[in-house]
Each structure stands twice: as structure tokens, then as C-alpha cells.
Amino acid sequence: MNSSKGIAYCQGQYMPVDEAVIPILDPAFTKSDVVFDAISAWDGAFFKLDDHMARFQRSCEYIRVKPPHSDEEMRTIMAECVRRSGMDHAVVFILCTRGRFAGGVAFGHPKDAENGFIAYSVPYYWIVPKERIGTGAHIWIADTRRAPDVAINQRVKNFNRMDLTRAQFEASDAGADAPVLLSTDGFVTEGPGFNVWIIRDGKVLTPGENLLEGITRQCVFELCAEAGLQAEAVNMTEADLRDAGEVFISSTGGGVIAVTVINDKPVGNGAPGLTTGKLGDMYWKKRSEGWDATALDDLLEPEIAQAAGD
């Protein structure tokens, strides 16, 4: 089995990730009717697995789908994907799809669909180009607005991403690494795959509405408490972001990453800030020490692995 690009569990079987498919009539494809989560696996262990699984279950409950596997089985499947891929550093995506409508037709009532589960392990990724990790990212405040929670609940991790994709083109066209979107009310929300933070008057601040409450965002609150820093979720304007002395983003794909340019204007003195650096160092140090780690081997006991299928 070619595992160089990753391994997937799809339709009850393990296979190279390039061979995994979603049927064209599945509402996951035709209507983006699917929820997902993404968990990093680093040196033989998942990070914050319980928190990710709890969020995944909340997402499933919100759109009224139910994975066809138990929580224990899903964890084993995920660990098996990593094991078969042979990757030391990976991200595992898990999806619960709506599944085909009754009779396999193109339209029907979602309550009659048979929900599905897909997992796949791919190489660990950085949410901005890796070479920016040390020097700081360039982000772009997009004209495209984030879809409001009253339309699409952004606390549910979903693939309804036309706004994020359009904003990514804006950032790319401007030569930036990634976009940040404002809400329809004009407040800072998030970027594709990351939360946004500023440091102002000694406080570490992040938007609190119209966004996904990232697991790494939660980590930053924990790190701030440990470091004696005051962290709060607040309404944040575009001016707050542009005028901040330090700005950083948080993501499963890279942890805590400094932002040094916003819309072609340097942040502060144009170098990563001291507090940002401290939080980033704490994040990776604690991870290396086993912070909230779940060993893959603990999930791959023979009797459990057999229940997951092959």
C-alpha cells in the first residue's frame, strides 16, 4: 500500500488517501452536508484528542448526523491510519457525512440518509508557509465578510467555506499568506484554519463571536493562565488589529505563529513580539513533554483494532 501521501479509512476499508472517494450523490458532495475535525499526531501521540472528539460529537449533533462507529472505534481507526502511513508528524481528518438519500436518488429528506464516517492521515501541515514561522506571517484583512452564525454556525466545524475561499484569493492576489475576515457587523472573526490574537495594554485578546473556537485557541488561554497573562475574548475591530503591538494566529497547523505584516503594514517593529515568542515556545515545549497526549499504541490494542476492521 502506497502510504507516502497518507492513508484513509473509507467505506470500511483502509486504502491510500488518493483512492478514497465520496459518491457523487452523497449530500456531503452535493450540499456540503458534512462535519469534520482535524487532530495532530506528533511522535506517536495525538494531541488534545479528547477535546477534538468532544467538538466532533457536538458538530455531529448540531447537524443531526451520527457516526456509524463508537467513539472508541473511531479513535482506533484514526490511530491505525497514522500507523499505516508511517508518518511521525501527521494530521488526521475525521468526517461524518450525511450519506446517500434513501434509494440512492439525488434528492430526499436528510433524516432518511445513512450517515458515513471517513478518516484519513496526511503529512503535518503549516497553516502559513513554513519559512514564515520564524519571521512572521503576512495576513490580509479581506473585503469578503464571514458568513454570520445565524446562517451557518461557525462553532460547528464544517466545509461551507465559499467566504473563506474567496478571501484566500484576495490574500493571494495581494501577495499575503492568508486572509482574516470581518463579520457582517465589522468585527474581526478568523481566517481559514486559524484564530487571531492581539496583545494590547498587556492583555492577550482574541475575537469571541462568529468563529470556530479552535482547540489551539483553547491552548493559548491555558498557556496565558500558566504564564500569568490576562487573556480575554472581546469584540475586535479592524483598527484594533492594525494598531496592535503584537499579533499572532493559533492553529493545529503550526501552533502559535507570529504575524508581522498586515495589509503591507508592519506590525509593531516588524519582528515577532516577545510575548508571542514566549507563548509559542511554551506551546511546543509542553507538547514535547507530553501535554494532553494520547499514545497511538494505547489505541491500537489488538482486540480493539480487530473491531475496527481491515
Order of alpha helices (4+ residues) and beta strands (2+ residues): beta-beta-alpha-beta-beta-alpha-alpha-beta-beta-alpha-beta-alpha-beta-beta-beta-alpha-beta-alpha-beta-beta-beta-alpha-beta-alpha-alpha
